[in-house]
């Protein structure tokens, strides 16, 4: 069976310094897969390669059996790979609702959904209703009328998640979705992600520093160190791996 | 709080837009009734510059691209119309305007295809300037375009309206035609500015990476914006030719490219109405100080300096903030009196 997202032999260097060395990763449809590793292990670079922000020097990226290695980021998004950024990027000058409207209108444009959405000036009532519905799923419904710049950090992260969800992705790449959140927010976010992933049968790939989040969410874990995969498997397998304990979990779970 | 499902903000904006349009129509349509020929000519020029500035702001204020060579597309439209008028090609003026607009758009698309390949920042701005200067030189060396002397005696042909024909070179006919064209062009710019494409362009300006990961082809969106902006600039140029009746290479000079930048900064590039306000104020100051040589430059300089220092959002931004703070203080005072009543 083909995976949702399969990367083989990814090699990427910045100048002389190799950041990813022959990385393989295979995310099955409908599963949540975590990439962990110390700072500088190459997690974010792997994310950029998978999402199309940068191209790998060698190796291939397949999405549901289709080679997307040479596709730009926006083309991969159109195929169904949504992503969020490590530091949430939203359109701060616009209202939360308008942020969602842009995502929905973009989808209507590239998916050739409805001609009505290309014309007219105000967003159509259908677009606005859908925007509000998506905001409800990330519990931002009551913030719809606010300017995005005034959102709290956790809310901004959720808005970014809503932007990605609005494109109806088949797979989500979440770069440190919980970074900078308070422990309380994290629990809410974990529950929310679980719910969304289950409801929409989406594959999720995430990087995360907080091990409790990883073990609460992930079906599979891949451990990166110095640009190489040093362990891969279920959370239990990874947790019990001696190599991983030594270099990564040692100081936390000793 | 207002329900987010009814974007009252947007509807209020639209109502305000309609009111401003009505005000402008009344102001410009009544000018021939009381003004002399000189002022009417100036009002015609203001219409041309409004179309020019609105089209420039599509890339500047909306898409966030800086072009220092917008005179090139203006000149392309102007000389296209100028040649057609001079040779007496038997096509009606509205069609000449459309042709001029398309030539401006085609040139802008070509320049964008060249210059947007590498960057959208400083290098892009310099490349647009260089290509515009190239056109300026070509025009001033081309015999068919009249070299430095330009094209003269550009009279608009009679316009056949079916039931009657209008002599556009007599009376106010040309002025009213230009007013109608400005309204149509302004409406198109407004649709673009407030509609889905405008929202996507604003997205590419604010967060290009985020926009790309919403499936927006940022490069293509910028190309579209630049080409559409070129169409507007070409139209403005084609409007200019029959109004000025003379074309010189000046219209392709870099100092002519500086005009829309000035209008947008003066009026406020972040707002749809900013460029319009900029044109009206700029030409108003110039007209009021026309008797003293050099005074208009000083006045414009002082005005621009004041606006940049006091209202960072231009005149439109300043007015918006003023309205905002007024309504905020009104709300605060009602809240205060209500609080007192409750106490």
Interface residues (C-beta under 8 A of the other chain):
Chain A: X51 X53 X72 X73 X74 X77 X78 X82 X83 X85 X89 X90 X91 X92 X93 X94 X95 X96 X97 X98 X101 X102 X103 X105 X106 X107 X109 X110 X117 X118 X119 X120 X121 X122 X123 X125 X128 X129 X132 X144 X145 X163 X164 X167
Chain B: X1 X2 X3 X4 X5 X7 X9 X10 X11 X14 X190 X191 X194 X195 X196 X197 X199 X200 X202 X203 X206 X207 X209 X210 X211 X212 X213 X214 X215 X216 X217 X218
